[in-house]
Amino acid sequence: MNTANLPNQPSSSTEKVKLLVFSIGNLNTALHIDAVEKVVNYNQIFGSGLNHFGLVNLGDKEITVVDLHKKLFNSPQALSIEGKKYLLLVKNSGGETFGIVISQTPELYDVPLNVIRILPPSYRRADTLKIASHVAVFRENEEEKTIFLLDPDELINPNI
């Protein structure tokens, strides 16, 4: 994740960061907009089904795909056969493009920097959400919203 745009300490409420927000199960997750290449429709993902990784053919290249629902909740994401399926294409700091399976169109949010906090390293080491580096907590329409900001470098790390 481009953490240069995320706070290490409190900042003013006027500075904002653009996040692409999408749901994985009952969690709101997001990626910094700089890490996102595009969102595309897809049909078929190939893989053994034994883990949360797969492969999809997009044009002239093969892309690694991550099923975050399976990774986080140990069950594949329920996608209807008739419904649209999306692949969120992301680039990590090594320049590798990979996809994240999502079932709904993501939303673009302008989030104030002062509501984004670093997740404690102890939590990241102990939970399946070690793929998240920050959390944003704010009010939207009289409701508290919590969004976990994902780290693209951790999403395709095979050791997690």
TIFI-67734 format. One record per residue (C-alpha): y, x, z; residue in one letter. Coordinates in nm, 2 decimals. Layout:
<recs>
+--------+--------+--------+------+
:     c2 :     c1 :     c3 : rest :
+--------+--------+--------+------+
:      Y :      X :      Z :    a :
...
+--------+--------+--------+------+
</recs>
This chain:
<recs>
+--------+--------+--------+------+
:     c2 :     c1 :     c3 : rest :
+--------+--------+--------+------+
:   0.00 :   0.00 :   0.00 :    m :
:   0.35 :   0.12 :  -0.06 :    n :
:   0.43 :   0.16 :   0.31 :    t :
:   0.76 :   0.32 :   0.23 :    a :
:   0.90 :  -0.03 :   0.20 :    n :
:   0.74 :  -0.15 :   0.52 :    l :
:   0.88 :  -0.09 :   0.87 :    p :
:   0.77 :   0.17 :   1.12 :    n :
:   1.03 :   0.04 :   1.35 :    q :
:   1.25 :  -0.28 :   1.38 :    p :
:   1.50 :  -0.33 :   1.10 :    s :
:   1.77 :  -0.58 :   1.03 :    s :
:   1.70 :  -0.94 :   0.94 :    s :
:   1.88 :  -0.92 :   0.61 :    t :
:   1.64 :  -0.66 :   0.45 :    e :
:   1.35 :  -0.83 :   0.27 :    k :
:   1.03 :  -0.73 :   0.10 :    v :
:   0.85 :  -0.92 :  -0.18 :    k :
:   0.49 :  -1.01 :  -0.10 :    l :
:   0.23 :  -1.18 :  -0.31 :    l :
:   0.06 :  -1.42 :  -0.06 :    v :
:  -0.29 :  -1.57 :  -0.11 :    f :
:  -0.55 :  -1.73 :   0.11 :    s :
:  -0.89 :  -1.58 :   0.19 :    i :
:  -1.08 :  -1.84 :   0.39 :    g :
:  -0.85 :  -1.95 :   0.68 :    n :
:  -0.64 :  -1.63 :   0.66 :    l :
:  -0.31 :  -1.58 :   0.48 :    n :
:  -0.32 :  -1.23 :   0.32 :    t :
:  -0.07 :  -1.05 :   0.10 :    a :
:   0.00 :  -0.74 :  -0.10 :    l :
:   0.33 :  -0.57 :  -0.16 :    h :
:   0.45 :  -0.67 :  -0.50 :    i :
:   0.46 :  -0.31 :  -0.62 :    d :
:   0.08 :  -0.29 :  -0.59 :    a :
:   0.02 :  -0.60 :  -0.80 :    v :
:  -0.03 :  -0.56 :  -1.17 :    e :
:  -0.10 :  -0.92 :  -1.27 :    k :
:  -0.30 :  -1.24 :  -1.20 :    v :
:  -0.56 :  -1.33 :  -1.47 :    v :
:  -0.82 :  -1.60 :  -1.52 :    n :
:  -1.18 :  -1.48 :  -1.54 :    y :
:  -1.53 :  -1.62 :  -1.60 :    n :
:  -1.80 :  -1.40 :  -1.48 :    q :
:  -1.85 :  -1.11 :  -1.23 :    i :
:  -2.15 :  -0.89 :  -1.25 :    f :
:  -2.31 :  -0.73 :  -0.94 :    g :
:  -2.62 :  -0.72 :  -0.73 :    s :
:  -2.49 :  -0.97 :  -0.48 :    g :
:  -2.59 :  -0.74 :  -0.19 :    l :
:  -2.24 :  -0.64 :  -0.10 :    n :
:  -1.88 :  -0.75 :  -0.17 :    h :
:  -1.83 :  -0.55 :  -0.48 :    f :
:  -1.88 :  -0.66 :  -0.84 :    g :
:  -1.77 :  -0.57 :  -1.19 :    l :
:  -1.58 :  -0.76 :  -1.46 :    v :
:  -1.51 :  -0.68 :  -1.82 :    n :
:  -1.14 :  -0.72 :  -1.90 :    l :
:  -1.07 :  -0.64 :  -2.26 :    g :
:  -1.17 :  -0.28 :  -2.33 :    d :
:  -1.24 :  -0.18 :  -1.96 :    k :
:  -1.46 :  -0.25 :  -1.67 :    e :
:  -1.28 :  -0.33 :  -1.34 :    i :
:  -1.43 :  -0.31 :  -0.99 :    t :
:  -1.39 :  -0.65 :  -0.82 :    v :
:  -1.38 :  -0.72 :  -0.44 :    v :
:  -1.49 :  -1.05 :  -0.29 :    d :
:  -1.28 :  -1.04 :   0.02 :    l :
:  -1.43 :  -1.36 :   0.15 :    h :
:  -1.77 :  -1.20 :   0.15 :    k :
:  -1.63 :  -0.88 :   0.30 :    k :
:  -1.45 :  -1.06 :   0.59 :    l :
:  -1.68 :  -1.36 :   0.66 :    f :
:  -2.01 :  -1.23 :   0.52 :    n :
:  -2.04 :  -1.52 :   0.28 :    s :
:  -1.93 :  -1.55 :  -0.09 :    p :
:  -1.61 :  -1.74 :  -0.17 :    q :
:  -1.69 :  -2.10 :  -0.26 :    a :
:  -1.56 :  -2.13 :  -0.62 :    l :
:  -1.61 :  -2.45 :  -0.81 :    s :
:  -1.77 :  -2.41 :  -1.15 :    i :
:  -1.51 :  -2.64 :  -1.31 :    e :
:  -1.21 :  -2.51 :  -1.12 :    g :
:  -0.99 :  -2.22 :  -1.22 :    k :
:  -1.08 :  -1.88 :  -1.08 :    k :
:  -0.83 :  -1.60 :  -1.06 :    y :
:  -0.85 :  -1.23 :  -1.04 :    l :
:  -0.56 :  -1.05 :  -0.88 :    l :
:  -0.53 :  -0.71 :  -1.04 :    l :
:  -0.41 :  -0.44 :  -0.80 :    v :
:  -0.35 :  -0.07 :  -0.83 :    k :
:  -0.42 :   0.17 :  -0.54 :    n :
:  -0.24 :   0.50 :  -0.47 :    s :
:  -0.50 :   0.69 :  -0.68 :    g :
:  -0.40 :   0.48 :  -0.98 :    g :
:  -0.73 :   0.28 :  -1.00 :    e :
:  -0.70 :  -0.08 :  -1.10 :    t :
:  -0.93 :  -0.33 :  -0.92 :    f :
:  -0.95 :  -0.70 :  -0.88 :    g :
:  -0.95 :  -0.94 :  -0.59 :    i :
:  -1.12 :  -1.28 :  -0.63 :    v :
:  -0.89 :  -1.56 :  -0.54 :    i :
:  -0.94 :  -1.94 :  -0.58 :    s :
:  -0.58 :  -2.05 :  -0.58 :    q :
:  -0.26 :  -1.93 :  -0.75 :    t :
:  -0.08 :  -1.68 :  -0.52 :    p :
:   0.27 :  -1.74 :  -0.40 :    e :
:   0.57 :  -1.49 :  -0.40 :    l :
:   0.75 :  -1.46 :  -0.07 :    y :
:   1.06 :  -1.28 :   0.03 :    d :
:   0.98 :  -1.18 :   0.39 :    v :
:   1.24 :  -1.03 :   0.62 :    p :
:   1.14 :  -0.67 :   0.73 :    l :
:   1.21 :  -0.75 :   1.09 :    n :
:   0.91 :  -0.99 :   1.11 :    v :
:   0.66 :  -0.73 :   0.97 :    i :
:   0.48 :  -0.52 :   1.23 :    r :
:   0.22 :  -0.24 :   1.21 :    i :
:  -0.12 :  -0.34 :   1.33 :    l :
:  -0.25 :  -0.12 :   1.61 :    p :
:  -0.50 :   0.15 :   1.50 :    p :
:  -0.74 :   0.03 :   1.77 :    s :
:  -0.75 :  -0.32 :   1.61 :    y :
:  -0.79 :  -0.18 :   1.26 :    r :
:  -1.09 :   0.04 :   1.38 :    r :
:  -1.26 :  -0.26 :   1.55 :    a :
:  -1.22 :  -0.55 :   1.32 :    d :
:  -1.31 :  -0.64 :   0.96 :    t :
:  -0.94 :  -0.67 :   0.91 :    l :
:  -0.91 :  -0.29 :   0.90 :    k :
:  -0.81 :  -0.35 :   0.54 :    i :
:  -0.48 :  -0.48 :   0.67 :    a :
:  -0.20 :  -0.24 :   0.77 :    s :
:   0.07 :  -0.48 :   0.88 :    h :
:   0.12 :  -0.84 :   1.00 :    v :
:   0.41 :  -1.07 :   0.94 :    a :
:   0.48 :  -1.36 :   1.17 :    v :
:   0.76 :  -1.60 :   1.10 :    f :
:   0.85 :  -1.97 :   1.10 :    r :
:   0.83 :  -2.17 :   0.78 :    e :
:   0.90 :  -2.55 :   0.78 :    n :
:   0.88 :  -2.57 :   1.16 :    e :
:   0.54 :  -2.40 :   1.15 :    e :
:   0.45 :  -2.05 :   1.25 :    e :
:   0.30 :  -1.85 :   0.96 :    k :
:   0.09 :  -1.53 :   1.00 :    t :
:   0.03 :  -1.31 :   0.70 :    i :
:  -0.19 :  -1.00 :   0.70 :    f :
:  -0.06 :  -0.73 :   0.46 :    l :
:  -0.35 :  -0.56 :   0.29 :    l :
:  -0.37 :  -0.19 :   0.22 :    d :
:  -0.50 :  -0.14 :  -0.14 :    p :
:  -0.64 :   0.20 :  -0.05 :    d :
:  -0.87 :   0.04 :   0.20 :    e :
:  -0.98 :  -0.25 :  -0.01 :    l :
:  -1.22 :  -0.05 :  -0.23 :    i :
:  -1.31 :   0.21 :   0.02 :    n :
:  -1.70 :   0.19 :   0.03 :    p :
:  -1.71 :   0.31 :   0.39 :    n :
:  -1.56 :  -0.01 :   0.53 :    i :
+--------+--------+--------+------+
</recs>
